[in-house]
Each structure stands twice: as structure tokens, then as C-alpha cells.
Amino acid sequence: MRADTEKILVLHGPNLNFLGKREPDIYGATTLEDINAMLQERAEGLGLELTVIQTNHEGVMIDAIQQAQGQYACIIINPAAFTHYSIAVRDALAAVSVPAIEVHLSNIYRREEFRHHSVVSPIAVGQIAGFGANSYLLALEAAAGLLGADKQ
């Protein structure tokens, strides 16, 4: 890693630790460990450093977002169920001056009606949804573009 490596925080929300087991017809067979390995490999190629956190607890996610201020250049976040109702996660993202990219494995707009609304998307720089595990890789590429790291 270069000394001037940009740091990206990847936050996985509730139940994503069950990927590969939970509703594979929706989320696929890829595990969270698989996704994290793909992200780490691509990040190294882009000269980016990743910190990855998975939590089932809203407060832990909020703490991680708040602590990102001054430490990370970008947040890639899959708020999972928190997407639809957590004003606290939304407000934490709005409170820090760290750009956030919202990610979803499935297309939330092709799912149940209650999943169609994101309280996070209005403050995110962008949302990537519906491409399975590749949604995360696309978000990492977008983060690299925001940071200028894609010029390598």
C-alpha cells in the first residue's frame, strides 16, 4: 500500500452476515466473506484501503459512521433493513462530511412496497442496487472515481 492510500469504510447492516444462507433466491449464494474478499482484492488494485464492519445493531452502525469523520474518505453502506426507517442512521450520515454510497444486493424497488423507500438515499452521493455482490464492486469503483483513485 502507498503511504497516501485513501481509506474507505464499508458498513454491512443487519442480517447480511447470513448471506449465502438467507433467502438465496433473492440474495444469491455468495457469502459476506466472499463479498469482502472481492472488495479487498479490487481495493488493492485501486490503491485503496478498506475497513469492513458488519453489525446487526443500529447504535454500532451510528458509532462507526460518526467515527469515520476525519478517518475515511468515503463510506460504502448497505444499511439493509435500516434503509427504510432509521432516521438515526440517516442523520449520522448527514452529520459527517464523508460522502456515502448506498448499496443493496437486490433491487429494492422490485421488492415489497415497504422496501421501496430509503431514508438514506437523499443524503447519499448515489445508490447502487440490484446487481447482487457486484453492487458492492460498482460502489467501490464509484468511490475510487470520487477520490480520483481510478487513474492508476
C-alpha positions as CSV (number, residue, x, y, z in Angstrom):
1,M,0.0,0.0,0.0
2,R,1.2,3.5,-0.8
3,A,1.6,5.9,2.1
4,D,-1.1,8.2,0.7
5,T,-3.7,5.4,0.4
6,E,-7.3,6.6,0.7
7,K,-9.4,4.8,3.3
8,I,-12.9,3.5,2.6
9,L,-15.3,2.3,5.3
10,V,-17.6,-0.5,4.3
11,L,-20.7,-0.9,6.5
12,H,-22.9,-4.0,6.2
13,G,-26.2,-3.8,8.1
14,P,-28.4,-6.4,9.8
15,N,-28.7,-10.0,8.6
16,L,-26.0,-9.6,6.0
17,N,-23.9,-12.0,8.0
18,F,-26.4,-14.6,6.8
19,L,-25.7,-14.1,3.1
20,G,-25.4,-17.4,1.3
21,K,-28.0,-19.0,3.7
22,R,-30.7,-16.4,3.9
23,E,-33.2,-16.3,1.0
24,P,-30.8,-17.4,-1.7
25,D,-33.4,-16.9,-4.4
26,I,-33.2,-13.2,-3.6
27,Y,-29.7,-12.6,-2.3
28,G,-27.8,-15.5,-4.0
29,A,-25.3,-18.0,-2.7
30,T,-22.4,-15.5,-2.3
31,T,-21.5,-15.1,1.4
32,L,-20.5,-11.9,3.1
33,E,-16.9,-13.3,3.4
34,D,-16.9,-13.7,-0.4
35,I,-18.0,-10.2,-0.9
36,N,-15.4,-8.8,1.5
37,A,-12.7,-10.8,-0.2
38,M,-13.7,-9.4,-3.7
39,L,-13.8,-5.9,-2.2
40,Q,-10.3,-6.3,-0.6
41,E,-8.8,-7.6,-3.9
42,R,-10.3,-4.8,-6.0
43,A,-9.4,-2.1,-3.4
44,E,-5.8,-3.2,-3.5
45,G,-5.8,-2.8,-7.3
46,L,-7.2,0.7,-6.9
47,G,-4.7,1.6,-4.2
48,L,-7.5,1.9,-1.6
49,E,-7.6,0.6,2.0
50,L,-10.8,-0.9,3.3
51,T,-12.2,-1.3,6.8
52,V,-15.2,-3.6,6.8
53,I,-17.8,-3.7,9.6
54,Q,-20.9,-5.9,9.7
55,T,-23.4,-5.1,12.5
56,N,-26.9,-6.1,13.4
57,H,-27.1,-3.2,15.8
58,E,-28.2,0.3,14.8
59,G,-26.1,2.0,17.5
60,V,-22.9,0.2,16.4
61,M,-23.6,1.4,12.8
62,I,-24.1,5.0,14.0
63,D,-20.9,4.9,16.1
64,A,-19.0,3.7,13.1
65,I,-20.4,6.5,10.9
66,Q,-19.6,9.1,13.5
67,Q,-16.0,7.8,13.9
68,A,-15.5,7.9,10.2
69,Q,-15.2,11.7,10.3
70,G,-11.6,12.6,9.6
71,Q,-10.5,9.0,9.2
72,Y,-12.2,7.9,6.0
73,A,-12.5,9.4,2.5
74,C,-15.8,7.6,1.7
75,I,-18.4,5.3,3.2
76,I,-19.9,2.4,1.3
77,I,-23.1,1.4,3.2
78,N,-25.7,-1.3,2.9
79,P,-28.0,-0.3,5.7
80,A,-30.2,-3.3,5.0
81,A,-33.4,-3.1,7.0
82,F,-32.2,0.3,8.5
83,T,-32.6,1.7,4.9
84,H,-36.3,2.0,5.3
85,Y,-36.8,3.5,8.7
86,S,-33.6,4.5,10.5
87,I,-33.7,8.3,10.7
88,A,-30.8,7.9,13.2
89,V,-28.5,6.2,10.6
90,R,-29.6,8.8,8.0
91,D,-28.9,11.7,10.4
92,A,-25.4,10.2,11.3
93,L,-24.5,10.1,7.6
94,A,-25.8,13.7,7.2
95,A,-23.8,14.8,10.2
96,V,-20.3,13.7,8.9
97,S,-18.6,15.3,6.0
98,V,-17.8,11.9,4.4
99,P,-19.5,11.0,1.2
100,A,-21.6,7.9,1.4
101,I,-22.6,5.4,-1.3
102,E,-25.7,3.4,-0.6
103,V,-25.6,-0.3,-1.7
104,H,-28.2,-3.0,-2.0
105,L,-27.8,-6.5,-3.4
106,S,-31.4,-6.7,-4.6
107,N,-33.3,-4.0,-6.5
108,I,-35.4,-2.7,-3.5
109,Y,-37.8,-1.1,-6.0
110,R,-38.8,-4.5,-7.4
111,R,-39.5,-5.9,-3.9
112,E,-42.2,-5.5,-1.4
113,E,-43.8,-2.0,-1.2
114,F,-42.3,-1.3,2.2
115,R,-38.8,-1.7,0.8
116,H,-39.3,1.0,-1.9
117,H,-38.5,3.9,0.4
118,S,-34.9,4.7,1.5
119,V,-34.4,7.4,4.2
120,V,-30.6,7.2,3.3
121,S,-30.7,7.9,-0.4
122,P,-31.5,11.6,-0.2
123,I,-28.2,12.3,1.6
124,A,-26.1,9.6,-0.2
125,V,-24.0,10.7,-3.2
126,G,-25.5,7.8,-5.0
127,Q,-27.3,4.4,-4.7
128,I,-26.4,1.2,-6.4
129,A,-28.9,-1.7,-6.2
130,G,-29.9,-4.9,-7.9
131,F,-26.6,-6.3,-9.1
132,G,-26.0,-8.8,-6.3
133,A,-22.5,-8.9,-5.0
134,N,-21.4,-6.7,-7.9
135,S,-23.3,-3.8,-6.4
136,Y,-20.5,-3.5,-3.9
137,L,-17.8,-3.6,-6.5
138,L,-19.6,-1.0,-8.5
139,A,-19.8,1.1,-5.4
140,L,-16.1,0.7,-4.8
141,E,-15.4,1.8,-8.4
142,A,-17.7,4.8,-7.8
143,A,-15.8,5.7,-4.6
144,A,-12.5,5.4,-6.5
145,G,-13.9,7.8,-9.1
146,L,-14.9,10.3,-6.4
147,L,-11.5,10.1,-4.9
148,G,-9.5,10.1,-8.2
149,A,-8.0,6.7,-7.4
150,D,-9.3,5.2,-10.6
151,K,-6.5,6.9,-12.6
152,Q,-4.0,4.1,-11.9
